[in-house]
C-alpha cells in the first residue's frame, strides 16, 4: 500500500503542477492511486484518445477523468502516463476554449 500512496501522491502532485491552474480544470483529487481530474467540459472523447496511446482511462459524470492504475504501478510508469495524459488534456482544453475566445472577439 505504501507504493500506491507514494505513486498516487506523485501523480496528483504532478497533475496539480502541470495543469492545476489551467482554465477548464476544476479539481484534481483522489486517494492513493484512485485519481479524478474534474474538467469544466464533457470529455468522453479522451477515453479513445488515451486508448490509442496505450492507456485505459474512464470518464464519469461526463467531465471527470478517472484513473485507477494497479497498486503495483511505479513512479516510472506514472511518468509515462503523465507524459501522455497531460498533453491530451491540454490539447482538449485548448480546443474547448478556442470557440469561446472566437465568440468573444466577434
N, C-alpha and C positions, 0 to 999 in steps of 0.2 A: 504494500500500500504506500510505502514511502516514495517509491518511484512514481506512482500515479499523482501524488500530491506535488512532488518536485517538478515533474514534467508539466502537469496542469498549470502550476504557478508560472512556469516559464512561458507556456503558450499564451496564457491570459496577459502576462506582463508585456510580451512582445506585441500582441494584438493591440493592447492599450497604447503602447508606444508608437506603433506604426499607423494605426487607423483610428484610434480612440477619439481624436479631436476632429475627425473629418465630418463635414456636413453630410448627414444621412445616416450616421452611426448613432443609434440611441443609447445602447448599453452593451458592454461586454461582461458576461457573468459566468459563474459556474462554481463547481467544487470538484477537486481532483481533476480527472480527465473528462468530466461532463461539462461541456463548454457551450455557451449560447452567445451569439452575436446578433443583437436586435438592430435591424435597419428600419428606416422610415418607409421603405417601399417593399411591395411584394417581390420576392427574389427567387422564386422557384426555378427560374432558368439557370441558376448557379449550380443546381444539382447535376444537370447534364454536363455543363462545362467542367466541373470538377471531376466527374467520372471519366471524361475524355482525357483527363490528365492523370488518371490513376488513383483518384481519391473519392471515397464514398462519404458524402455529407447528406444531411437531411435538412429540409426546411419545414418548420412548423408554424402554425398560425399565419401563414403567408409571408412573414417577414423576419423570422428568427432562424438563422443558420445554426444547426445543432451538430456539434462534433462529439462523437463517442468513440475515440480510439481505444484499442485494447489496453488493459492495465500494464502490459509489458512494453508499451510504446516508450521509446527512448528519446532523449533530448535531440540526438542527431536526426532521428526521423521527424521529430517535431519541427526542426529547422527546415526540412524539405517540405513539410506541409505548409509552413508559413510562407516559404518562398513561392509556393504555387497559389495558395489561397489569397494572400494579401493582394497581389496584382489582379486576381479575378474580382475581388470585392471593390478595389479601387476603380477598375475599368467600368464595372457595373454602376457604381455611384456616379461616375463621370457621365455615363450615358443618361442616367436619370435626371441629373441636374441640367444637362445641355438644353432640353426643350424648355425648361423653366427660365433659363437665362435668356434664351432667344425671345421668349414671350415678353419678358420684362423690358428688353431693348426695343421692341417693336412699337 
